């Protein structure tokens, strides 16, 4: 996993996303974005943390923190660092920009409905039964609930001419 990548630890979901600091053999040193706490974790227990469209973040650009929202654009990979590159819209001037995931300083906590719409809670869960696969970022029930919420929002917007939604 590249240094600077956003990651999550399924057993520590409540801590939120973290960033890889270094890798030492079979262990990875991570730092949680919300608290700044740093810990060493077995590399097999660390998974990538993807930012969904609509996720609100604070990005550190040239030493200045700026609020932004992730846009529904294709996520690419930086060829040199292997980090993910997101397209976002700055809250202050509305301009669009592309940043690598190592520029994300904070993932802003959201309301429960917003969390469902952006899958921001990342309810990582271990595989069931004897299957030893990696944790899944979210299951079918969460996906269906998210789709139903988005369909309700779109229906409300259509029925009210854009007043609700």
DRENMAR-789510 format. One record per residue (C-alpha): x, y, z; residue in three letters. Coordinates in pm, whole numbers, padded with zeros to 5 digits, always signed. Layout:
N
XYZAla/...
% end
This chain:
165
+00000+00000+00000Unk/+00150+00338-00094Unk/+00267+00577+00175Unk/+00010+00856+00220Unk/-00288+00642+00112Unk/-00618+00673+00296Unk/-00694+00349+00480Unk/-00933+00200+00734Unk/-00903-00072+00996Unk/-01223-00281+01019Unk/-01182-00342+01394Unk/-01144+00032+01455Unk/-01429+00172+01245Unk/-01517+00433+01504Unk/-01175+00595+01462Unk/-01254+00680+01100Unk/-01006+00698+00814Unk/-00632+00690+00862Unk/-00325+00750+00647Unk/-00034+00513+00592Unk/+00286+00653+00738Unk/+00526+00366+00670Unk/+00545-00007+00609Unk/+00780-00232+00801Unk/+00765-00590+00680Unk/+00419-00727+00759Unk/+00313-00425+00964Unk/+00192-00083+00859Unk/+00219+00234+01065Unk/-00098+00444+01030Unk/-00214+00781+01166Unk/-00584+00852+01216Unk/-00701+01175+01054Unk/-00953+01270+01324Unk/-00738+01221+01634Unk/-00382+01219+01506Unk/-00321+00895+01698Unk/-00056+00677+01540Unk/-00039+00298+01566Unk/+00122-00008+01415Unk/-00121-00253+01256Unk/-00086-00587+01080Unk/-00085-00507+00706Unk/-00353-00770+00640Unk/-00595-00576+00865Unk/-00555-00247+00676Unk/-00778-00176+00374Unk/-00801+00118+00134Unk/-01054+00390+00220Unk/-01227+00531-00086Unk/-01399+00869-00083Unk/-01746+00850-00235Unk/-01902+01138-00433Unk/-02054+01396-00201Unk/-01805+01334+00078Unk/-01699+01659+00243Unk/-01329+01693+00314Unk/-01066+01942+00416Unk/-00766+01935+00185Unk/-00424+02079+00263Unk/-00309+02272-00043Unk/+00017+02467-00019Unk/-00007+02459+00361Unk/-00357+02609+00364Unk/-00658+02394+00463Unk/-00955+02434+00228Unk/-01301+02279+00249Unk/-01423+02084-00053Unk/-01664+01816-00171Unk/-01573+01509-00377Unk/-01738+01512-00720Unk/-01880+01210-00906Unk/-01592+01183-01152Unk/-01369+00893-01242Unk/-01106+00819-00979Unk/-00761+00780-01128Unk/-00424+00669-00999Unk/-00112+00880-00987Unk/+00145+00690-01194Unk/+00445+00781-00978Unk/+00302+00739-00628Unk/+00017+00492-00695Unk/-00212+00719-00488Unk/-00573+00783-00588Unk/-00657+01116-00755Unk/-00998+01270-00681Unk/-01188+01552-00851Unk/-01340+01796-00605Unk/-01515+02131-00583Unk/-01380+02394-00345Unk/-01646+02535-00113Unk/-01503+02888-00110Unk/-01491+02967-00483Unk/-01672+02674-00650Unk/-01373+02588-00870Unk/-01300+02227-00956Unk/-00961+02073-00890Unk/-00787+01737-00885Unk/-00590+01628-00580Unk/-00409+01318-00466Unk/-00541+01142-00159Unk/-00235+01241+00044Unk/-00363+01603+00034Unk/-00681+01507+00225Unk/-00630+01639+00578Unk/-00972+01558+00722Unk/-01292+01379+00628Unk/-01571+01594+00768Unk/-01828+01413+00981Unk/-02170+01420+00821Unk/-02533+01388+00917Unk/-02670+01030+00921Unk/-02868+01079+00597Unk/-02563+01228+00425Unk/-02354+00940+00558Unk/-02596+00692+00401Unk/-02599+00880+00070Unk/-02220+00886+00048Unk/-02155+00557+00231Unk/-01931+00769+00453Unk/-01962+00535+00750Unk/-01772+00260+00564Unk/-01925-00023+00763Unk/-01642-00262+00692Unk/-01737-00609+00795Unk/-01539-00932+00797Unk/-01631-01206+00554Unk/-01881-01461+00686Unk/-01822-01830+00748Unk/-01494-01996+00663Unk/-01420-01750+00380Unk/-01093-01572+00458Unk/-01133-01287+00210Unk/-01073-00924+00295Unk/-01343-00718+00466Unk/-01609-00577+00237Unk/-01649-00198+00225Unk/-02027-00225+00243Unk/-02279-00500+00192Unk/-02583-00543-00031Unk/-02830-00416+00230Unk/-02638-00091+00271Unk/-02608-00054-00106Unk/-02984-00106-00151Unk/-03066+00138+00131Unk/-02841+00397-00031Unk/-03005+00348-00370Unk/-03354+00376-00215Unk/-03256+00698-00040Unk/-03119+00845-00363Unk/-03434+00739-00551Unk/-03651+00904-00283Unk/-03445+01223-00305Unk/-03473+01229-00684Unk/-03849+01163-00665Unk/-03896+01443-00410Unk/-03696+01680-00627Unk/-03903+01593-00934Unk/-04238+01617-00753Unk/-04161+01955-00598Unk/-03987+02114-00893Unk/-03654+02126-00711Unk/-03778+02268-00380Unk/-03709+01947-00186Unk/-03404+01734-00250Unk/
% end
